Amino acid sequence: MTTTLYIPCDSTALALGADGVAQSLAAEIARRGLDVSIVRNGSRGLFWLEPMIEVATPEGRMAYGPVTALDIASLLDADLLAGGAHPLCLGLVEEIPYLKRQRRISLRRVGVTDPLSADDYLAHGGTRGLRRALSLTPPEIVKEVTDSGLRGRGGAAFPTGIKWNTVLNAPSPEKYIVCNADEGDSGTFSDRMQMEGDPFGLIEGMAIAGLAVGARQGYIYVRSEYPHAIATLNAAVVKATQHGWLGDSLLGSGKQFHLEVRKAAGAYVCGEETALLESLEGRRGIVRAKPPLPAISGLFKQPTVINNVITLGSVPDILANGAAAYQSFGYGRSRGTLPFQLAGNIKHGGLVEVPFGLTLRELLYDFGGGSLSGRPLRAVQVGGPLGAYVPEGQFDTVLDYEAFAAVGAVLGHGGIVAFDDTVDMLKQARYAMEFCAIESCGKCTPCRIGSTRGVEVIDRLKTGQSGQIELLRDLCDTLQNGSLCAMGSMTPYPVLSALNHFPEDFSRRML
C-alpha cells in the first residue's frame, strides 16, 4: 500500500531547506524501493519546526521536525512510514499543543492539502460556499456577509458587508473585485501562507464577492517579493477555470467571473488602496484624494470592492456554514478569527489563528513561548512598521480592534514583532520616521517633509539638544492630522508610543 508523505512548499519552509529535504527523501525512497507518494503541502505555520515532514498513518498524520537532509536515513531506519519513534518525532499533528489550541477558519486547509490539487480542495469543503452563493440573490449574499460581522483584515477593520453593499447599489455597467495582497508589513505572512497554501480558497472568496456585487472581473495585486505566491496563484487560476470555478459560466450557472494576477510595484505605499489602484492602472502608485471612495469610483473609475486576502479567504466559510456560525466566534464587535503572526525575538515564531478575545500576553507566552533570547519581553509592535509599541504593562489587553484602539494601538493585519529588554526604543522611533521618509509617495507635505524632519529631530535629540522632545510631539501631531493617508498619519503611532511608554530611552540622552 502506498504511504503518503507531506513536505511543505511554503516559502518559509523552502528558505529553511524543504526542497533539499524533499529531494534527499525521494532519492532514498527510490534507493530502498519503497512505495511512497510525496505531496508538497503548505506549511502549518510552526516555523521553528520547519521543514516539518508529515506521514499519513491510520491514527492520523504523524509529524517530524525540524528535518534536514542528513536526517533522512535515520528517519527511514526508524520506520518513518509507519510513524515510528525518533528524536525528531513531534507526535500526531493535530495533538501538537500549538495547533490544538487554534481555531482555523480562513486558513483551515493551509498545510493540510496540496495547494494545487482540485480533488484535495473539494474533499476539504471547497466550492460549498460558491455553490450556496449561486443559489442566492446578490442582496442575500451581501446580507449573509454583513450578518457574519466580518470586518476587513487589512488594518482598518471596516465592515465588509457595508463596503459590498455600497458597490452593489452603485449604478454602473462594470464593477471590479480587487484583492489587496501587497502584504508589506513587518512580521506579517498570513496572506502569503493563504496564497501559497490554499489559493483556491482565495479564488472562491473573490468569485463569491463578484456574484454579490455584480462584478465580472477581479484582480489579485500581489507583493512583488512573493514570487512563489504569484506562481501558485497563476497556476491555480488556470485550474480553477478548467473546473468551472472561474470563467464564463461559474459551475454551469451562466454567471461569469474572471480573475487575473498582477505583480505589485514594490512600494509600501501601494498597500494603501488608492495607490494600489493607480499602480494597477499602470501609473505610479501615489495616493488619491478621497472622496470619492473606491466603492463609488475605484478601478478605472468604476465601483470597486477592495479587500485583503484574509477577508476574502474567510468568505467561503461564511457562505458555506452561515453567518451565525461565523458570528459565534470573537469578542465584542470583532467577530470570527484572525491569523496572528508571531515574529521578532520570540521562541516559537509562526502563525496562530484564533478567535478574537485572547490577550496579547496569552499569545506571546502560551503560543510564542516568550522571548528566544530568554530575556524579559519589553515591547511588542503590533500592526506593522507603523503600529504602536505595546509595553509589558499592556500585555493583558484583549486582542480586539476596539480594545487596542482604547490604549492608542492598532491590531492591523495581526503582525506581532517582539523585542526583549535590550531594545533601544529611541532607535525604533527613528526607524519609523526613516521608513516613512523612504516609502512616502511624496504627494502630501506632512508625510514627505514631516518624516524627513522627524529623522533630523531624533538625531538632534540623540546628541542631547534641548527642546527636541516637544518639537517631535508637535511634528507627530502635524503628521497625524495633516497626511492624506495612513502612511503619514500612522507614523506617529510607533514614535509617540515609544516616547510615552519608554521615556527613559529618550531622556537619558539629555543627561
N, C-alpha and C positions, 0 to 999 in steps of 0.2 A: 504494500500500500504506500502511495506517495505521501511523504511528510512535507508540510509547508513551513518554510522559514520566512520570517519577515525582517527586512533590513531597511531602515529609513533612507529616503532620498531627499529629505528636508535639507535646506541649505546649511543649517547649524550642524546636523549630523555629517554632511559632506565635508564641512570645514574641519571636523574632528576625525575624519578618516573613514567614513562609511563606505565609500567606493572601494577603497583598498581592502576593507574587511569583506565586502561582497565578492570581490574578485578572488581573494585568497580562499574564501569559503567554497566558491564554485569550483575552483581548481582542486581543492582537497576532496570535495564530494565526488568529482569525476575520477580522481585517482583511486578512491576507495570503492567506486562503483555503486554508490548509494542512490536510492530513489528519492530525490528531493526536488521540490519546486521552490524557487526563491522569488518572493514577492517584495517589491520595493514600495513600502508604505510611507506615509508621512510620519513625523515624529510625534510622540505622546507629549512632548514638552518637558521632559525630565532631563534638562540639558547637561547636568553634571554626570549623568549616566550614559550619555551618548558616546559612541554608537551603541545602541541597545538592540540586541537581537531578540526576537520572539519566535518560539516554536509552538505550533499547534499540537495540543495533546487532548486526550479525551476529557481531561479535567478543565481545560481552558488553555489559554496561551501562557507559556512559561517564559519569563524574561531573564536575560543575561546581559550584564553590562557594568562598566564600560568595556567594550571588547576591542582589542587590537588584532591585527593580522597574526601576530605571534601567539595569540590565544587559541587559534582555530583548531590546531591539532589536539591540544589538551581537552578542549570542549567536546570534540567528537569522540575522543577516547573515553570521556566521562558519560557517554550516551546522551549527548545533547538532543538527539532526535526523539528521545523518549522523555525529555525533561529531567535528565539526570542531575545529581548533585554535583556542584562545582563551586569553587570560591567566588565566582562571578555570578552565581545564580541569585536572582532577586525575588524568586517566588512567582506565583500567579500574578499576572499584570494587574488585574482588577483588584487584587488584595494589597497592592503597594499603597501604604497609607497616604502618600502624596496624591495619588489618583483616587483612592477610595473615598476621600473626603470631598471630592469635587462633584459638581452637578453640571455636566456639559450639555449644552443645547446647540449653540451655533457651531461648536467645534466637536460635536459628538462623534463624527466619522473620522476626524483627523487622527492619524496614527493607527486606525483600525482597518481601513480599506486601501486598496490600490487606487491612487488618486485618479487614474485614467481608465479604470475598469467600469464600464456601464453596468455590467452584471453585479459587481460589488455595490454600486450605488443603489440600484434597485433593491438588492437584498437587504439593505440597511435603511429602508424607508424613503429612498429617493423618488421624486416626482409625485408623492402623495399630496404635497401642498399645491403643486401646479394643477393636478387633476381636480382638486376641490375648487381652486380658483376659477377654472374653466367652467364650473357649474354655477358660479355666482355672477351677479352683475357687478360692474365696476364700483358703484357706491357700496355694495355689500362687502367687497374685498377691502375697500378703504375703511369701512366701519370695523371690520374684524381687526385690522392693524391698529386702528385708533383705540378700540376697546382693550387691546392687549396691554396698552400703556408703554409700548416700545418708544424709546427716545433715541435720538442719534448718538451713535457710539464714536463719533469723531471728535468730540470735545465739548461742543456747545449744548448737547443734550436736548435739542429741540424735539418736540413730539413729532414722530414720524407721520402719524396719521393726519395731522394738521397740514404738513407740507404736501402730502399726497392729495389731500382734498383740495388744496389750493390749485394744484396743477390739473386735477380732474375737472374743476369748474372753470378753468381758464379757456376762453374760446380761441381755438387755433386749429388749423388743419394738420399741423405737425407738432409733435411733442417728443421729448427725449428723456431717457434714463441715463444718468451718468454715475458711475461708481468711482468715488474718490479713493483710490488705492495708492496714493502718494504718501506712504507711511514713513515720515521722516523724523518723527520724534525720537529722542534718545530713550533707549531702554524699551522700545516697542517692537513687537514682532508678531502679534496675533494676526494681523492682516496677511502677512507673508505666509504664516502657517496655514491659514484658511485657503489661500490661493494655491499653495503648493500641495496641501494635503487633502483638500476637498473642493476642487474648482467647480464641480457640478452643483454643489450647494449654493455657491455664489451666483452661478448662471441661472439656476432655478429661481432664486430670490429676485433677480433682475427681470426675468420673464414675467413673474407674478406682478411686479411693480408696473411693467409695461401694460399688462392686462387691466390693472387697477386704474390707470390714468389715461389710457388710450394712446400710449406711445408704441411705435413700431420699430424704433431703433434705439440701441443702447451702446454705450462706450465704457470700457474699463480703462481708467487712466492710472497706469502702474508705475510706481517708483523705478527710476532708471537703474538703481542699484540692485534690483531684483531680477536678474536675467533668468534664473530658474523658474520664478513665478510666471514671468512673461511667456516662456516656452511652454510651461504646463498649461496655462490658460489658453494659448493659441491651439494647442492640441485638443484641449477639452472642448473648445468652441466647435472645432471640426466634428468631433464625435457626437456632441450634443445635437448638432444639425443633422447628422446622419440618422440619429434616433428620433428625430422629430420633436426634440425639446426646444429647439430654435428653428427659425425658418419661416416659410410662407404659411404653414399650417401647423400650429402647435398641437401635437398629439392628434392630428387629423381634425382639429376643430374648425379650421378655416381662418383662425385668428393668427396674425403674424407677429413675430418679434425677431429682429436680427441683432447681432452683437459683434462688436469689434474691439480688439485690444490695442491700446495706444501706449507707447513708451513715453514716460514723463520727461520734463525738461531738465531735471536735475537741480531744481531750485526749491529751497524750503518753502518759499512764499507760495508756490503753486499748490501747496496743500490747502490754501485759502480758496474757497470755491470759485470766486470770480476770476482770480488769477489763473486758476485751473482752466476755466472756460476760455480765457484768452489764449492760453497755451494750446488747448485742444483745437481751437480755430486756426492755429498756425501762426499766431503772433507771440511777441514777447509776453511772458507772464507777469503782468502788473495788475494791481487791484482795480476793480471797477467801483465807482461810487454807487452806493445804494441809498434809496431805491433807484430803479426798480429791482426787486428781488429776483433771483434766478427762477423761482417758481412762476413768475409772471413773464419775465424776459431773460432767458438764460442762454443756452447754446444756440448760436445763430439767431438770437433774439426771439427764440420760441420758449414756451413754458417747459421747464426742465426740473425733474427730480434729481437732486444730488444727495447721495447717501454714502456713508462709509461702508467698507467691506463687511464688518461685523453686523452692522444694521441690516444690510441686505441678506447676509447669511443667516440671520435669525428669522426671516420672513417665512421660509418654507415650513418650519416647525410650527409657527403660529397658525398658518392656514391648515396644516395637516391635523393638528390637535386642538385647535380652537383658541380663541382669545383668553378664555377663562383659565386654561391650563397654564399659559404663559404668565398671566396676571397673578397667579397664585404664588409665584416666586418674587422675592425682592423685599424692599424696605421703603416705606413712605411713598413718595412719587417715583422712586427708582424701581421699576419693575423688571422682572426677568433676571438674567445673569449678565456678567461682564467678564471677559477673559482678562485677568490681571497678569501683567508681565513683570517678573522679578529679575532685576539686573543690578549691576554695580557690585559693591562689596557685600555679597550675600552668599551663604554657604550652598543653598540649593536653588540656583537660578533656573527659571523656566516659566512655564505658563500654568496659571491656576484659574479655571473658570468656575465661579461660584455665584450664587445669588447675592445681590446687594444685601448688606446688613452685617457682615463681618466687620471687625475693627481692623485698622491698619496694623496694630500690634499682632493680632492673630495671624494675619497674612505674613508678616515679617518673621515671626518666630515659629508658629505652628507649621507653616508650609516652608518658609525660607530657611529656617534653622538658625537665624541670627547671622552675624557677620562672618565672612570667610576668614578674616584675619583673627577672629576670636576676641577682638576688642569691642567695647560697647558701641552700639549704633548711636550716632549723634544727630544725624539729619537724613531725611528721605525726600527726594524730589519726586513729586507725583505730577503726571500730566505733561511730560516732555520738557525740553530745554527752557521753555518759558513758563513752566509751572512753579508754584511756590515751594520753598523748602519747609518741610514739616518737622518741628523739633520733637525730641523724645517725649516731652510733656503733652503732646497732642497725638501720640500714637494710638490712644484709645478712641479716636474719632471714628465714627461709623463710616464705612465705605458706601457713601450715598452722595449724590450730586449736591443736594441742599446742605447736608451736614458739612461737607468740605467748603462750600461757599461761606458758611457761617464762621469759619475760622480763617477766612481770607485765602483759601487754597482752591485748587481745581482738581477734579478727578480725571477729566480729559479722556484720553484714549486708554487709560488704565496702565500706562507705563510707570514703573516704580524703580527708581535708582537709589540705592542705599549707600551711605557714607558712614565710616566709623569716626571715632573721636580724634583722628589725626587730620581731618579735613580742615582747610583754611577757607572760611566762608567769604572772606573778602575776595579771594581769588575766584570763588564761584560766582560772586556778584559781578565781578569784572568780565568773566566769561559770558554771562548773559548779555551784557551790553555789547561786547565784541561780536557775539553771534548775531545779534540784531543788525549791527552795522554792516556785517558781511552779507547777510541774507536779505536785507531790505530790498524791495523792488525799486525804491527810490522815488516813488510817486508823491509821498507826502513828507513835509519838512520835519514834523515831530519825530517820526521814525528814522528818517535818513540822517538828519543832522543831530537829533537828540541823542541817539545811541552813540554816535561818534564823540559828542561832547561828554557822554556818560563815561566812556573809557578814559578820557582825559581827566575827568574829575576824580575817578577812583585812583588813577595813577598819582595824582597830586595828594590824595588822601594817604596813600602808601608812604609818601615822603614826610608826612606829619604836618602838612599845611593846614592851618586853621580854617574854619568856616566851610569845609568841603562837604561835611555830612548834611548840613542844611541845604546846600546847593544841590546835592544829589537828590534829596527828597523833593525839592521844587522841580527838578528835571524830570523825575519819575511822574509827578503829577501832570506835567505837560504831555509826556509820552502817553500816559494812560487816558487822558481826556481829549487829546487832540489828534491821535492817529486814526487813519481811515479804516484799519483792520486790526485783527488780533496780533499781527506781527509786532507792531509798536505798542499797542495798548496792553499787551500781556508781558512785555519785557520788564516792567516794574515789579511783577509778582515775585520772581526769584530775587531781585535786588532788594526790595523792601522786606521780604520775609527773612533774608539773611541779616539785614540791618536790624530788624526788630527783635528777632529771636536769638541772634548771636552777636550782640553789640560789642562784646569783648574782643572779637576778631577785628573790629574796626577801631575801637578806642585805644587799643594798645599801640597803634601806630602813632597816636598823639602824645605818647609818653616821652 
